Amino acid sequence: MELEDPESKPILLFKYGGNAMSDDRLKKEILKSIGALHAQGFNVVIVHGGGPFIKKALNEAKIESEFIDGQRKTTAEAFEYVEMTLKGKVNSNLVSLLNGLGHKAVGLSGQDGQIVIASKRQHETLIDGERKAVDLGQVGDVARVNPGLIHLLLENNFIPVISCTAADETGVGYNVNGDMFAGHLAGALKADEYVVLTDVDGLMKDKDDPSTLINTIQLNDLKMLVDDGTIQGGMIPKIESCEIALNKGTKSARIINGTKPGQLQKIAGDSTIGTNIKK
Ligand code: X2W
């Protein structure tokens, strides 16, 4: 995607997961690259997770946490630690680093300005070959997005940095999977590009062979690769979030290697980087 008309600044929404945050030097490089895109004239929004940090905080507090189908079962007690970690630690750190690089970053979560309204997730999982309902506690799905506040910030040259928590209409808070949160927000913002940062170069037909990197793929063809088992594991929620983003209004989605910040900086105008997904 190129910056053709400087008057209509394209929106890039980045999903930045906790796995690519553990190395401080790399984190700074990633933020430098995202900041450079902002300085080039793109509107930039960052949605972040922080799974490994939540895990550490819960371990230290001796609170058990279990993942069921990629969702962290979240008791009321665990939710306090989720919020403390995402908002108090990860979000404030990203904002400080971006500000230190000369940007004006604003830390938010789904609750702020009711950007995201959540609803309690009704979850079913396979137990002994049968689908059974399980209560995941305060795990939420995105019910609605109000992107107004984000547009306001972008128009004023701020970089919104958003934690993936949200509340329902009555104010009960929920822990939302970061990929799903980001996909919904990218869709509601009609982002020009939804960029998922991972630790591999993109989607590969054979995950152990980088020469099988898929550069461009239509969403329907991608779903076939998921259905036939070619793509598995941690990539699936990322693909699901790209599907949500594209179905809700994002123009294109891309999965790239966030651990190669040099690539990240070049994504504008270079469609050979990562896997580009089109509807
Ligand atoms: C996630 C939210 C954080 C997240 C969790 O508690 O880990 C649920 O699982 P990453 O680093 O992007 O994976 N929420 C419900 O998604 O972090």
Residues whose N, C-alpha, C, O or C-beta is under 5 A from the ligand:
A	BS01	X2W	Y16 G17 G18 N19 G49 G50 G51 P52 I54 G70 Q71 R72 V139 N175 V176 N177 G178 D179
